Amino acid sequence: MSQKVAVLGTGKIGEALLSGMIRAGWAPADLLVTARRPERAEELRTRYGVTPVTNTEAAKTADTLILTVKPQDMGTLLDELAPHVPADRLVISGAAGIPTSFFEERLATGTPVVRVMTNTPALVDEAMSVISAGSHATEQHLAHAEEIFGGVGKTLRVPESQQDACTALSGSGPAYFFYLVEAMTDAGILLGLPRDKAHDLIVQSAIGAAVMLRDSGEHPVKLRENVTSPAGTTINAIRELENHGVRAALIAALEAARDRSRELASGKKD
């Protein structure tokens, strides 16, 4: 692991990647970071022993550039980087909605680009990172991206045409679960439980259900049916969810997230 990797625009996800890479065995001396505020860069140096640099310095010296700035800031960053990025640099984009062609058109001809959509569970090493190759990215480049993002969770390769759907499902996915837990907690309070007890009940139920989904090999319908006794409490709850169109609402929500990802790719900000 002697290659130098630079994380540009090191926010929460970028910091999660740094910490995961260090836990996975990367030497802090091989990790470079850029940040908008000098005090943020110094904080990262103190916490992880990594080296703060400018964007230009990162482009000139790192073997791999991981771009984690917001989608609306990516064009400006690429304008700054383009004169200094040789065609053999691997560029990894973590920006939602932006296709690899956006980078390839602005960087030197032949620059390998890999697109990655990760999510906030990277902060606890339980991310789902979806990886797609650009026109010039090789198997070696994809494996290198998997090595980096594998330090903070699971990785999955998909064709880039599926990235917007993956953004809707897993990139935004944690927010849907947090929203559901929030609603269930409110319901628990309405039913007479203290907030802390309702929270603990729901969170542990969520963890247990997730582990069963991951490890049992059973279809979610089968797992749900195992909880659903005839004329019991669960089927009454499921009936109300269906009556209120929860399934249809989830499908519509995911379609809206996918569509917004496409809008970001086209440059629409509002």
MARLO-872761 format. One record per residue (C-alpha): residue number from 1; chain; x, y, z. Coordinates in Angstrom, 2 decimals. Each point is the difference from the previous one (the first is absolute). Layout:
N
+-----+-------+---------+---------+---------+
:  nr : kette :    east :   north :      up :
+-----+-------+---------+---------+---------+
: NUM :     A :       X :       Y :       Z :
...
+-----+-------+---------+---------+---------+
END
This chain:
270
+-----+-------+---------+---------+---------+
:  nr : kette :    east :   north :      up :
+-----+-------+---------+---------+---------+
:   1 :     A :    0.00 :    0.00 :    0.00 :
:   2 :     A :    2.66 :    2.48 :   -1.03 :
:   3 :     A :   -2.18 :    2.00 :   -2.37 :
:   4 :     A :   -0.98 :    3.48 :    1.09 :
:   5 :     A :   -3.73 :    0.70 :    0.22 :
:   6 :     A :   -1.47 :    3.50 :    0.32 :
:   7 :     A :   -3.50 :    0.73 :    1.27 :
:   8 :     A :   -1.16 :    3.35 :   -1.34 :
:   9 :     A :   -2.69 :    1.85 :    1.91 :
:  10 :     A :    0.26 :   -2.06 :    3.17 :
:  11 :     A :   -3.38 :    0.17 :    1.71 :
:  12 :     A :   -1.68 :   -2.74 :    2.03 :
:  13 :     A :    0.10 :   -2.64 :   -2.72 :
:  14 :     A :    3.56 :    0.90 :   -0.96 :
:  15 :     A :    1.09 :   -0.23 :    3.63 :
:  16 :     A :   -1.77 :   -3.36 :    0.35 :
:  17 :     A :    1.99 :   -1.25 :   -3.00 :
:  18 :     A :    3.25 :    1.22 :    1.53 :
:  19 :     A :   -0.63 :   -1.68 :    3.32 :
:  20 :     A :   -1.12 :   -3.22 :   -1.72 :
:  21 :     A :    3.09 :   -0.09 :   -2.19 :
:  22 :     A :    2.27 :    0.47 :    3.00 :
:  23 :     A :   -1.75 :   -2.83 :    1.86 :
:  24 :     A :    0.44 :   -2.13 :   -3.12 :
:  25 :     A :    3.76 :    0.56 :    0.08 :
:  26 :     A :    0.68 :    3.11 :   -2.08 :
:  27 :     A :    2.85 :    2.10 :    1.36 :
:  28 :     A :   -1.11 :    3.54 :    0.93 :
:  29 :     A :    3.12 :    1.27 :   -1.76 :
:  30 :     A :   -1.49 :   -1.23 :   -3.30 :
:  31 :     A :   -3.29 :    1.84 :    0.51 :
:  32 :     A :   -0.49 :    3.62 :   -1.08 :
:  33 :     A :   -3.02 :    2.18 :    0.74 :
:  34 :     A :   -1.39 :    3.31 :   -1.15 :
:  35 :     A :   -2.59 :    2.06 :    1.81 :
:  36 :     A :   -1.65 :    3.36 :   -0.61 :
:  37 :     A :    0.96 :    1.34 :    3.44 :
:  38 :     A :    3.60 :   -0.12 :    1.28 :
:  39 :     A :   -1.18 :   -0.85 :    3.51 :
:  40 :     A :   -1.83 :   -3.04 :   -1.37 :
:  41 :     A :    3.15 :   -1.17 :   -1.76 :
:  42 :     A :    2.00 :    0.41 :    3.19 :
:  43 :     A :   -2.63 :   -1.93 :    1.93 :
:  44 :     A :    0.40 :   -2.93 :   -2.40 :
:  45 :     A :    3.79 :    0.15 :    0.30 :
:  46 :     A :   -0.21 :   -0.11 :    3.80 :
:  47 :     A :   -2.60 :   -2.76 :    0.12 :
:  48 :     A :    1.40 :   -2.37 :   -2.64 :
:  49 :     A :    3.56 :    1.04 :   -0.78 :
:  50 :     A :   -0.87 :    0.65 :   -3.65 :
:  51 :     A :    1.50 :    2.81 :   -2.09 :
:  52 :     A :   -2.10 :    3.04 :   -0.93 :
:  53 :     A :    0.74 :    1.35 :   -3.48 :
:  54 :     A :   -1.58 :    2.30 :   -2.56 :
:  55 :     A :   -2.12 :   -1.41 :   -2.81 :
:  56 :     A :    2.77 :    0.74 :   -2.47 :
:  57 :     A :    2.61 :   -1.76 :    2.14 :
:  58 :     A :   -2.27 :   -3.02 :    0.31 :
:  59 :     A :   -0.47 :   -0.15 :   -3.78 :
:  60 :     A :    3.75 :    0.12 :   -0.57 :
:  61 :     A :    1.12 :   -2.53 :    2.63 :
:  62 :     A :   -2.75 :   -2.54 :    0.77 :
:  63 :     A :   -0.44 :   -3.20 :   -2.01 :
:  64 :     A :   -3.74 :   -0.04 :    0.74 :
:  65 :     A :   -2.31 :    2.98 :    0.43 :
:  66 :     A :   -3.29 :   -0.52 :    1.87 :
:  67 :     A :   -2.33 :    2.93 :   -0.66 :
:  68 :     A :   -2.58 :    0.39 :    2.78 :
:  69 :     A :   -1.20 :    3.56 :   -0.52 :
:  70 :     A :   -3.69 :    0.76 :   -0.57 :
:  71 :     A :   -1.29 :   -0.63 :   -3.54 :
:  72 :     A :   -0.59 :    3.71 :   -0.62 :
:  73 :     A :    3.67 :    0.73 :    0.84 :
:  74 :     A :    1.50 :   -2.72 :   -2.18 :
:  75 :     A :    0.32 :    2.06 :   -3.17 :
:  76 :     A :    1.96 :    2.72 :    1.78 :
:  77 :     A :    2.29 :   -2.59 :    1.61 :
:  78 :     A :    0.69 :   -1.68 :   -3.34 :
:  79 :     A :    0.86 :    3.36 :   -1.58 :
:  80 :     A :    2.61 :    0.42 :    2.72 :
:  81 :     A :    1.35 :   -3.56 :   -0.28 :
:  82 :     A :   -0.01 :   -0.55 :   -3.78 :
:  83 :     A :    3.32 :    1.72 :   -0.84 :
:  84 :     A :    1.80 :   -2.12 :    2.61 :
:  85 :     A :   -1.52 :   -3.49 :   -0.30 :
:  86 :     A :    2.04 :   -2.34 :   -2.24 :
:  87 :     A :   -1.93 :   -2.56 :   -2.03 :
:  88 :     A :    1.27 :   -2.87 :    2.16 :
:  89 :     A :   -1.64 :    1.30 :    3.18 :
:  90 :     A :   -2.96 :   -1.98 :    1.29 :
:  91 :     A :   -2.88 :    2.35 :    0.79 :
:  92 :     A :   -2.77 :   -1.31 :    2.26 :
:  93 :     A :   -3.18 :    2.04 :    0.22 :
:  94 :     A :   -2.33 :   -0.21 :    2.97 :
:  95 :     A :   -2.44 :    2.60 :   -1.33 :
:  96 :     A :   -3.63 :   -1.00 :   -0.41 :
:  97 :     A :   -1.41 :    0.16 :   -3.51 :
:  98 :     A :    3.13 :    1.04 :   -1.89 :
:  99 :     A :    1.02 :   -2.47 :   -2.76 :
: 100 :     A :    3.57 :   -1.01 :   -0.70 :
: 101 :     A :   -0.23 :    1.74 :   -3.38 :
: 102 :     A :   -0.23 :    3.34 :    1.83 :
: 103 :     A :    3.51 :   -0.61 :    1.36 :
: 104 :     A :    1.42 :   -1.56 :   -3.15 :
: 105 :     A :   -1.00 :    3.04 :   -2.05 :
: 106 :     A :    1.80 :    2.37 :    2.39 :
: 107 :     A :    3.17 :   -2.00 :    0.71 :
: 108 :     A :    2.83 :   -1.24 :   -2.18 :
: 109 :     A :   -1.01 :   -2.48 :   -2.69 :
: 110 :     A :    0.15 :   -3.55 :    1.34 :
: 111 :     A :   -0.30 :    0.90 :    3.70 :
: 112 :     A :   -1.55 :   -2.96 :    1.85 :
: 113 :     A :   -3.08 :    0.97 :    1.99 :
: 114 :     A :   -1.94 :   -2.17 :    2.44 :
: 115 :     A :   -3.38 :    1.09 :    1.33 :
: 116 :     A :   -0.93 :   -1.01 :    3.55 :
: 117 :     A :   -3.25 :    0.59 :    1.88 :
: 118 :     A :    0.49 :   -0.75 :    3.69 :
: 119 :     A :   -2.21 :    0.90 :    2.97 :
: 120 :     A :    0.25 :    1.36 :    3.52 :
: 121 :     A :    0.37 :   -3.38 :    1.79 :
: 122 :     A :    3.61 :    0.36 :   -1.17 :
: 123 :     A :    0.32 :    1.86 :    3.31 :
: 124 :     A :   -0.47 :   -3.34 :    1.81 :
: 125 :     A :    1.66 :   -2.27 :   -2.61 :
: 126 :     A :   -3.36 :   -1.26 :   -1.31 :
: 127 :     A :   -0.17 :    1.91 :   -3.29 :
: 128 :     A :   -1.42 :   -1.28 :   -3.26 :
: 129 :     A :    2.28 :    1.35 :   -2.74 :
: 130 :     A :   -1.06 :   -0.49 :   -3.62 :
: 131 :     A :    2.85 :    0.13 :   -2.53 :
: 132 :     A :   -0.09 :    0.61 :   -3.77 :
: 133 :     A :    2.77 :    0.32 :   -2.56 :
: 134 :     A :    0.46 :    2.87 :   -2.40 :
: 135 :     A :    1.17 :   -0.47 :   -3.59 :
: 136 :     A :    3.69 :   -0.29 :    0.88 :
: 137 :     A :   -0.17 :   -1.78 :    3.38 :
: 138 :     A :    1.45 :   -3.51 :    0.10 :
: 139 :     A :   -0.52 :   -2.98 :    2.27 :
: 140 :     A :    2.99 :    1.20 :    2.01 :
: 141 :     A :   -1.61 :    3.40 :    0.54 :
: 142 :     A :   -3.27 :   -1.57 :    1.15 :
: 143 :     A :    1.85 :   -2.31 :    2.38 :
: 144 :     A :    1.85 :    2.98 :    1.43 :
: 145 :     A :   -3.28 :    1.84 :    0.60 :
: 146 :     A :   -1.38 :   -3.12 :    1.70 :
: 147 :     A :    3.08 :   -0.15 :    2.21 :
: 148 :     A :   -0.56 :    3.58 :    1.14 :
: 149 :     A :   -3.75 :   -0.13 :    0.55 :
: 150 :     A :    0.10 :   -3.53 :    1.37 :
: 151 :     A :    1.59 :    1.51 :    3.11 :
: 152 :     A :   -3.33 :    1.59 :    0.94 :
: 153 :     A :   -2.48 :   -2.71 :   -0.99 :
: 154 :     A :   -1.19 :   -2.08 :   -2.94 :
: 155 :     A :    0.55 :    0.74 :   -3.69 :
: 156 :     A :   -1.98 :   -0.94 :   -3.09 :
: 157 :     A :    0.84 :    0.49 :   -3.66 :
: 158 :     A :   -2.79 :    1.10 :   -2.34 :
: 159 :     A :   -0.19 :    1.45 :   -3.52 :
: 160 :     A :   -0.01 :    3.77 :    0.14 :
: 161 :     A :   -3.49 :    0.03 :   -1.51 :
: 162 :     A :   -1.24 :   -1.40 :    3.34 :
: 163 :     A :    1.69 :    2.61 :    2.19 :
: 164 :     A :   -3.00 :    2.33 :    0.27 :
: 165 :     A :   -2.17 :   -2.89 :    1.20 :
: 166 :     A :    2.68 :   -1.01 :    2.52 :
: 167 :     A :    0.20 :    3.59 :    1.24 :
: 168 :     A :   -3.76 :   -0.11 :    0.65 :
: 169 :     A :    0.17 :   -3.37 :    1.77 :
: 170 :     A :    3.23 :    0.03 :    2.01 :
: 171 :     A :    1.50 :    3.47 :   -0.29 :
: 172 :     A :   -3.14 :    1.58 :    1.44 :
: 173 :     A :   -1.16 :   -3.24 :    1.61 :
: 174 :     A :    1.13 :    0.62 :    3.60 :
: 175 :     A :   -2.19 :    3.11 :    0.14 :
: 176 :     A :   -3.09 :   -2.09 :   -0.74 :
: 177 :     A :    0.75 :   -2.31 :    2.91 :
: 178 :     A :    0.66 :    2.94 :    2.32 :
: 179 :     A :   -3.31 :    1.50 :   -1.11 :
: 180 :     A :   -1.79 :   -3.28 :    0.73 :
: 181 :     A :    1.61 :   -0.27 :    3.45 :
: 182 :     A :   -1.01 :    3.59 :    0.74 :
: 183 :     A :   -3.62 :   -0.77 :   -0.93 :
: 184 :     A :   -0.04 :   -3.25 :    1.99 :
: 185 :     A :    1.47 :    1.78 :    3.02 :
: 186 :     A :   -2.80 :    2.58 :   -0.15 :
: 187 :     A :   -2.49 :   -2.87 :   -0.20 :
: 188 :     A :    1.58 :   -1.63 :    3.04 :
: 189 :     A :   -0.40 :    3.22 :    1.97 :
: 190 :     A :   -3.62 :    0.23 :   -1.14 :
: 191 :     A :   -0.50 :   -3.55 :    1.28 :
: 192 :     A :    1.31 :    1.02 :    3.42 :
: 193 :     A :    3.70 :   -0.87 :   -0.07 :
: 194 :     A :    2.79 :    2.38 :    1.10 :
: 195 :     A :    2.06 :    1.23 :   -2.96 :
: 196 :     A :    3.21 :   -1.73 :    1.09 :
: 197 :     A :   -1.69 :   -3.38 :    0.40 :
: 198 :     A :   -1.82 :    0.32 :   -3.33 :
: 199 :     A :    3.31 :    0.89 :   -1.66 :
: 200 :     A :    1.82 :   -3.00 :    1.48 :
: 201 :     A :   -2.78 :   -2.39 :   -1.00 :
: 202 :     A :   -0.07 :    1.23 :   -3.58 :
: 203 :     A :    3.76 :    0.20 :   -0.53 :
: 204 :     A :    0.63 :   -3.52 :    1.26 :
: 205 :     A :   -2.91 :   -1.30 :   -2.07 :
: 206 :     A :    1.54 :    1.69 :   -3.06 :
: 207 :     A :    3.43 :   -1.49 :    0.69 :
: 208 :     A :   -1.46 :   -3.48 :    0.51 :
: 209 :     A :   -2.11 :    0.22 :   -3.15 :
: 210 :     A :    2.98 :    1.20 :   -2.05 :
: 211 :     A :    2.20 :   -2.87 :    1.21 :
: 212 :     A :   -2.75 :   -2.50 :   -0.83 :
: 213 :     A :   -0.33 :    1.47 :   -3.49 :
: 214 :     A :    3.75 :   -0.18 :   -0.51 :
: 215 :     A :    0.72 :   -3.41 :    1.50 :
: 216 :     A :   -3.11 :   -2.16 :   -0.36 :
: 217 :     A :   -0.16 :   -0.19 :   -3.78 :
: 218 :     A :   -3.79 :    0.27 :    0.25 :
: 219 :     A :   -2.11 :    2.29 :   -2.17 :
: 220 :     A :   -1.33 :    3.02 :    1.96 :
: 221 :     A :   -3.56 :   -1.17 :   -0.71 :
: 222 :     A :    0.74 :   -3.31 :    1.73 :
: 223 :     A :    1.55 :    1.77 :    3.00 :
: 224 :     A :   -3.01 :    2.30 :    0.26 :
: 225 :     A :   -2.41 :   -2.92 :   -0.23 :
: 226 :     A :    1.84 :   -1.68 :    2.88 :
: 227 :     A :   -1.00 :    2.94 :    2.21 :
: 228 :     A :   -3.54 :    0.29 :   -1.35 :
: 229 :     A :   -2.41 :   -2.29 :    1.86 :
: 230 :     A :   -3.60 :   -0.42 :   -1.25 :
: 231 :     A :   -2.27 :    2.68 :    1.49 :
: 232 :     A :    2.93 :    1.24 :    2.09 :
: 233 :     A :    1.49 :    3.40 :    0.78 :
: 234 :     A :    2.48 :    0.08 :   -2.90 :
: 235 :     A :   -2.50 :   -0.64 :   -2.78 :
: 236 :     A :   -2.18 :    2.80 :    1.33 :
: 237 :     A :    2.98 :    2.35 :   -0.15 :
: 238 :     A :    0.92 :   -1.17 :   -3.53 :
: 239 :     A :   -3.59 :    0.58 :   -1.12 :
: 240 :     A :    0.18 :    3.62 :    1.16 :
: 241 :     A :    3.33 :    0.51 :   -1.77 :
: 242 :     A :   -1.57 :   -1.29 :   -3.22 :
: 243 :     A :   -3.16 :    2.08 :    0.52 :
: 244 :     A :    2.14 :    3.13 :    0.30 :
: 245 :     A :    1.99 :   -0.80 :   -3.13 :
: 246 :     A :    3.38 :   -0.33 :    1.72 :
: 247 :     A :    1.37 :   -2.39 :   -2.64 :
: 248 :     A :   -1.04 :    2.31 :   -2.83 :
: 249 :     A :    1.41 :    3.00 :    1.85 :
: 250 :     A :    3.39 :   -1.72 :    0.37 :
: 251 :     A :    0.12 :   -0.81 :   -3.71 :
: 252 :     A :   -0.89 :    3.59 :   -0.88 :
: 253 :     A :    2.63 :    1.31 :    2.45 :
: 254 :     A :    2.74 :   -2.11 :   -1.55 :
: 255 :     A :   -1.00 :    1.10 :   -3.49 :
: 256 :     A :    0.20 :    3.63 :    1.16 :
: 257 :     A :    3.50 :   -0.58 :    1.41 :
: 258 :     A :    1.11 :   -1.64 :   -3.25 :
: 259 :     A :   -1.41 :    2.87 :   -2.03 :
: 260 :     A :    1.81 :    2.54 :    2.17 :
: 261 :     A :    3.24 :   -1.88 :   -0.53 :
: 262 :     A :   -0.53 :    0.35 :   -3.74 :
: 263 :     A :   -0.71 :    3.71 :    0.39 :
: 264 :     A :    3.28 :    0.45 :    1.87 :
: 265 :     A :    1.77 :   -1.67 :   -2.89 :
: 266 :     A :   -1.53 :    2.52 :   -2.40 :
: 267 :     A :    1.17 :    2.91 :    2.17 :
: 268 :     A :   -3.39 :    0.97 :    1.44 :
: 269 :     A :    0.54 :    1.32 :    3.54 :
: 270 :     A :   -3.51 :    0.96 :    1.14 :
+-----+-------+---------+---------+---------+
END
